[in-house]
Amino acid sequence: VLNWLGLLVLCLKLQQHTQLKMLPPFLGIYAIFHVCFFDYRGVNYSDHLKTQGYWGSMYETYQRIKFNRALHWNGTKQPDFTPAHFPSVLIQHLDLAQPPEKIVFILNESWGVLQYQAQLNAKITQNIIQLPQVELIQHGESKVGNGTIIAEIREMCALTADNANFKLVPAEKFNNCVPRKLRRLGYHTQNFHGAEAGMYARDQWYPHLGFSQPKFYANLNNLERCASFPGACDKNILLEIAQYQANLQGKSFIYWLTLNSHHPYSKKDIEQYAIDCETALFNGRQEACRNLNLQHQFFRHLAMSIKQGHFRDTTFIVVGDHMPPLVSDVNKDSFKTDTVPFLIFNVGES
């Protein structure tokens, strides 16, 4: 919009040298150039979105505009579901023949596998693993595609889709998804997500997944907003999840899609820096460093909640949704491409 307004002001300032009737064809030519041509300087196709400088960032912006434009035009098209190209950590590691009585599944926003200074990966989850009441089952990596909404159906349904307009999907398409299977086994199934219910129309298709009363921003008790993405703060949602599980009678499956580690990894959301971003180690990698601190903070909060006696006798499955996007970093190779970590552990009674 600013681009077009600036062009209009420039043309009007030059009107003593031009005629106003020249403006429409000039704008038409400009629009054709904007849509049909693009300067790809700075783009390195050998790596996923590995771009440099101004032109690289422009390319990434252009790709996102194309994605959103496609999403808009697919607004009336029903998605075509096919088996997922990548494995579901949840389905692979949850024995539905004999599932645990209390399950918390966390799809962790932008949790990636650091390949630059990879020894820092262990620091992210150390607060959890070191707890005496925690039994580590498995900690590994999984290949994934892109997009949070695609990650949701990958993990819970072992499906993928050609577009994200899930509100048009018939309920029976989700019949074999994990929450619906567990509901048939007598489990309470509940989700928590700090964004608005209308985002990706989750309020319309989450019930098809098996969540009868989905909880989004407006349904939460604490409506404090955090900065990385417009929505509730994960630390407050964690407390609400703990209270919800404590008040339940019987078996439960709780799904939590986190939010505060969303790009651009705001400094405002970082309570304290466990990893120093001012060292030479992170020159040209400030976004990556902020992401690491937000991830460390998430697991620290979760560890504190467990230490306080919450989530006793509970199985946790935590998986990244996609690799962390990096837009402003000069060096965009901090994380493994299309690979996310996962962590599976049990919390005992004491």
Disulfide bonds with the S-S distance in Angstrom:
Cys157-Cys177 2.03
Cys226-Cys233 2.04
Cys277-Cys289 2.05
